[in-house]
Amino acid sequence: MKEISVLEMAGRFVARFAAISGGVALVVWITWVMLDVEHLQSGFTLP
């Protein structure tokens, strides 16, 4: 097992957290849009 620096470990953690939170945000936004479809006569809107 090779040595990894604290900085590299922190970077990987931050990258993983960003990827997961981004995916969750995308799912939440798509769900919001799908549920709000009847109110979207004027096109897509951000919540």
C-alpha positions as CSV (number, residue, x, y, z in Angstrom):
1,M,0.0,0.0,0.0
2,K,1.6,3.2,-1.1
3,E,1.8,6.3,1.0
4,I,-0.7,9.1,0.2
5,S,-0.4,12.5,1.6
6,V,-3.0,14.2,3.7
7,L,-3.6,16.7,1.0
8,E,-4.2,14.0,-1.6
9,M,-6.6,12.3,0.8
10,A,-8.5,15.5,1.4
11,G,-8.6,16.2,-2.3
12,R,-10.1,12.8,-3.0
13,F,-12.7,13.3,-0.2
14,V,-13.7,16.7,-1.5
15,A,-13.9,15.4,-5.1
16,R,-16.1,12.5,-4.0
17,F,-18.3,14.8,-1.9
18,A,-18.7,17.2,-4.9
19,A,-19.6,14.4,-7.2
20,I,-22.2,12.9,-4.9
21,S,-23.8,16.2,-4.0
22,G,-23.9,17.2,-7.6
23,G,-25.6,13.9,-8.5
24,V,-28.1,14.4,-5.7
25,A,-28.8,18.0,-6.8
26,L,-29.4,16.9,-10.4
27,V,-31.9,14.2,-9.3
28,V,-33.7,16.7,-7.0
29,W,-33.9,19.3,-9.8
30,I,-35.2,16.8,-12.3
31,T,-37.8,15.5,-9.8
32,W,-38.8,19.1,-9.1
33,V,-39.2,19.8,-12.8
34,M,-41.2,16.6,-13.4
35,L,-43.5,17.4,-10.4
36,D,-43.9,21.0,-11.5
37,V,-44.6,20.3,-15.2
38,E,-48.2,21.5,-15.0
39,H,-46.9,24.9,-13.8
40,L,-44.3,25.3,-16.6
41,Q,-46.3,26.8,-19.4
42,S,-43.6,29.5,-19.7
43,G,-40.8,26.9,-20.1
44,F,-38.2,25.5,-17.7
45,T,-37.4,27.5,-14.6
46,L,-34.9,27.0,-11.8
47,P,-36.4,26.5,-8.4
